[in-house]
Structure formats: C-alpha cells, structure tokens
Amino acid sequence: MNEPAFRFWQRWLLYASVSFCAFGVVVALSPNAPFLGPWNDAVARTFYAGAEPGEAAAFRAFILGPLGGTIAGSYLLQSFIAAVPFARRERWAWWATLGGLALWFVVDSALSLAHGAAFNVVLINLAPLAVYAPPLIATRRAFFGPSVATMAPPAVDPAAVGRPGA
C-alpha cells in the first residue's frame, strides 16, 4: 500500500473515532436529541407497547448518560490509537482496533437480539462496523504483508508485563 493510501485510511479511522466520541457526548448530554428519536421510539415499541411510561423515560435519560460517557471514552481511546500507533503501523494497534470493535459488536449485538432489541443492532451497531471494516481491510497488508501467516497477534511476555520499558 502506498503512503497516501495508508494515510487516507489512517485519517479515516481517526476522524471516525473523533466523530463517534462526539456522538457519545451528545448521547450523554441530550438523550432526547432528534437524531435519537428512531432509537427512542423503538425502545418504547419494543419494551413498553409503544407508550413509554414517565418513569421509564426518566430511567432511559439517566442510563444514556453513563452509556454515552462510555461511548465517548472508548472512542477517545480509539482516536489516540488511530493517531499515533496505527499511523506508525504498530501491529498491536491494528489488532486492538479490530479486537475492540469485534468484542463490542458480538457482545452488544447478541444481548440486543436476546432481549428482542434487533433495532439496536440495525440502528446503532452496524454503523461502526460499516465505518471501521473498510480501513481495517484496506490496511491489513500495510501491517502484515501479503501473507495471512504473518497476522498472528503480538505475543505477550507475562514476565515483562508491568515492567518499565516492556
């Protein structure tokens, strides 16, 4: 992969991460924002037969605070990963980006589906997957070369964990 193409995808990840971080802040501070209307309506239809009780609305407004904060914090971390170690082509950064996305997507989507909230997968979960998959696919060879054999996750020396400079 040539340098301009790599930088395009690296910046894509950075700008996407900053955007999702901002999304988390808005979710936390404004749980009734108009763009959340379809999600809020789907919550009411799925869990309250269409009419969300006042107590449930208060709980939803509360729970979106910590949820939005968690979204913002995780994507702030991802922004720093995209900005520095991913830009340096450090393999762990590629694996951290893929692993974090995959773990979140599987856990969140499985629990959403188990609770009858497929709307959450469609309205929320597919967006980060669609945004992060192209740059991860496009940059794989820049990190690992043409062979799949070189894609092994980095080894961790348990004795080195916690040592300065390790």
Wavefront OBJ file of the C-alpha trace (Angstrom):
o trace
v 0.000 0.000 0.000
v 1.420 3.379 -0.934
v 1.815 6.100 1.697
v -1.048 8.383 0.519
v -3.489 5.456 0.533
v -2.381 4.370 4.001
v -2.696 7.932 5.330
v -6.199 8.192 3.843
v -7.354 5.109 5.761
v -5.495 6.077 8.936
v -7.146 9.504 8.897
v -10.497 7.836 8.145
v -10.117 5.867 11.381
v -9.046 8.959 13.298
v -11.913 11.155 12.074
v -14.436 8.346 12.542
v -13.210 7.811 16.100
v -13.436 11.519 16.931
v -16.940 11.608 15.409
v -18.125 8.612 17.434
v -16.593 10.199 20.540
v -18.653 13.349 19.890
v -21.721 11.146 19.323
v -21.187 9.644 22.783
v -21.030 13.087 24.387
v -24.279 14.115 22.683
v -25.992 10.874 23.742
v -24.904 11.508 27.333
v -25.936 15.168 27.429
v -29.022 15.080 25.226
v -30.797 11.700 25.406
v -33.834 13.134 23.606
v -31.877 14.620 20.699
v -33.894 14.434 17.467
v -31.447 12.042 15.804
v -32.070 9.587 18.673
v -35.816 9.682 18.014
v -35.940 6.466 15.948
v -33.978 4.604 18.629
v -36.079 6.036 21.474
v -39.275 5.175 19.577
v -38.035 1.622 19.007
v -37.293 1.268 22.740
v -40.873 2.363 23.508
v -42.377 -0.037 20.938
v -40.225 -2.993 21.998
v -40.374 -2.688 25.762
v -43.499 -0.622 26.509
v -46.006 -1.475 23.751
v -45.429 1.933 22.194
v -46.112 4.180 25.182
v -43.046 4.768 27.336
v -44.097 5.425 30.954
v -42.684 8.539 32.605
v -40.553 6.505 34.992
v -39.088 4.575 32.080
v -38.336 7.798 30.206
v -36.522 9.102 33.281
v -34.530 5.876 33.535
v -33.688 5.953 29.799
v -32.485 9.557 30.136
v -30.329 8.529 33.097
v -28.880 5.345 31.563
v -27.937 7.127 28.346
v -25.648 9.362 30.446
v -23.244 6.614 31.509
v -23.704 4.821 28.174
v -22.848 7.976 26.222
v -19.886 8.600 28.500
v -18.655 5.062 27.882
v -19.050 5.507 24.123
v -17.160 8.812 24.271
v -14.356 7.397 26.401
v -13.818 4.277 24.320
v -13.738 6.262 21.081
v -11.401 8.857 22.601
v -9.024 5.983 23.324
v -9.521 4.698 19.770
v -8.760 8.218 18.475
v -5.369 8.148 20.168
v -4.685 4.647 18.830
v -5.550 5.794 15.295
v -3.489 8.982 15.639
v -0.199 7.516 16.829
v 0.461 3.744 16.936
v -1.823 2.939 13.990
v -0.122 5.719 12.000
v 3.248 4.148 12.907
v 1.957 0.783 11.670
v 2.370 -0.845 15.053
v 0.661 -4.211 14.669
v -0.897 -4.158 18.114
v -2.841 -1.020 17.109
v -4.450 -2.845 14.178
v -5.313 -5.803 16.429
v -6.606 -3.514 19.214
v -8.862 -1.711 16.749
v -10.215 -4.949 15.294
v -10.454 -6.736 18.641
v -12.224 -3.903 20.444
v -14.706 -3.485 17.624
v -15.357 -7.216 17.290
v -15.772 -7.848 21.026
v -18.152 -4.915 21.443
v -20.158 -5.841 18.330
v -20.602 -9.501 19.279
v -21.487 -8.890 22.941
v -23.734 -5.883 22.337
v -25.500 -7.420 19.333
v -26.003 -10.815 20.968
v -27.532 -9.253 24.073
v -29.649 -6.890 21.983
v -31.034 -9.817 19.990
v -31.537 -11.920 23.144
v -33.716 -9.134 24.571
v -35.709 -8.665 21.385
v -33.970 -5.396 20.534
v -32.854 -6.095 16.967
v -33.474 -2.397 16.340
v -30.326 -1.636 18.357
v -28.213 -3.782 16.049
v -29.694 -2.125 12.966
v -29.847 1.486 14.180
v -26.631 1.595 16.221
v -24.294 -1.379 15.934
v -23.995 -1.700 12.166
v -22.710 1.874 11.743
v -19.321 1.437 13.482
v -18.899 -1.941 11.802
v -19.522 -0.381 8.383
v -17.206 2.556 9.130
v -14.289 0.584 10.626
v -14.281 -2.508 8.370
v -13.082 -0.810 5.158
v -9.933 0.775 6.644
v -9.053 -2.389 8.563
v -9.409 -4.484 5.429
v -7.557 -1.926 3.299
v -4.595 -1.573 5.682
v -4.104 -5.218 6.624
v -1.232 -5.702 4.184
v 0.472 -2.499 5.340
v 0.716 -4.069 8.797
v 1.257 -7.731 7.970
v 2.357 -8.047 4.350
v 0.672 -10.261 1.776
v 0.738 -13.455 3.833
v -2.003 -14.376 6.275
v 0.662 -16.310 8.201
v 2.180 -13.021 9.425
v -1.096 -11.931 11.032
v -0.566 -13.662 14.369
v -1.462 -11.337 17.242
v 1.568 -9.994 19.094
v 2.990 -12.253 21.776
v 2.916 -11.008 25.341
v 5.736 -11.931 27.692
v 3.958 -12.368 31.060
v 7.213 -11.661 32.888
v 7.514 -8.294 31.135
v 4.025 -7.050 31.954
v 4.215 -4.082 34.248
v 7.973 -3.549 33.828
v 9.017 -0.080 32.660
v 10.085 -0.164 29.030
v 8.462 -3.540 28.436
l 1 2 3 4 5 6 7 8 9 10 11 12 13 14 15 16 17 18 19 20 21 22 23 24 25 26 27 28 29 30 31 32 33 34 35 36 37 38 39 40 41 42 43 44 45 46 47 48 49 50 51 52 53 54 55 56 57 58 59 60 61 62 63 64 65 66 67 68 69 70 71 72 73 74 75 76 77 78 79 80 81 82 83 84 85 86 87 88 89 90 91 92 93 94 95 96 97 98 99 100 101 102 103 104 105 106 107 108 109 110 111 112 113 114 115 116 117 118 119 120 121 122 123 124 125 126 127 128 129 130 131 132 133 134 135 136 137 138 139 140 141 142 143 144 145 146 147 148 149 150 151 152 153 154 155 156 157 158 159 160 161 162 163 164 165 166
